[in-house]
Amino acid sequence: MYMEYIQYGDLLRVQNKFKKLSHDMVMFYTANIIAGINYMHSKHIMHRDLKPENVLVANDGYLKISDLGFAKYLFHQDRTSTNCGTPEY
């Protein structure tokens, strides 16, 4: 398996490093997550385990959604009946 090197780690690590993110950083990261989720939904993929540990901060500062282990492809349905993900979130 091959994966590019992610210098800054996950979003939780960035949150812990900065303690308090600036308004601009929060808006930028939120827009990145929404764009990623919108793209996956346009391909009929539901992530089902989105949390800061599964969002990586790439070397250019943009976010990459990772850990698609619980992801599900929705054929002709708009919902799923299984419970999965991390209960704490």
Secondary structure, 3 states (H helix, E strand, C coil): CCCCCCCCCEHHHHHHHHCCCCHHHHHHHHHHHHHHHHHHHHCCEECCCCCHHHEEECCCCCEEECCCCCCEECCCCCCCCCCCCCCCC
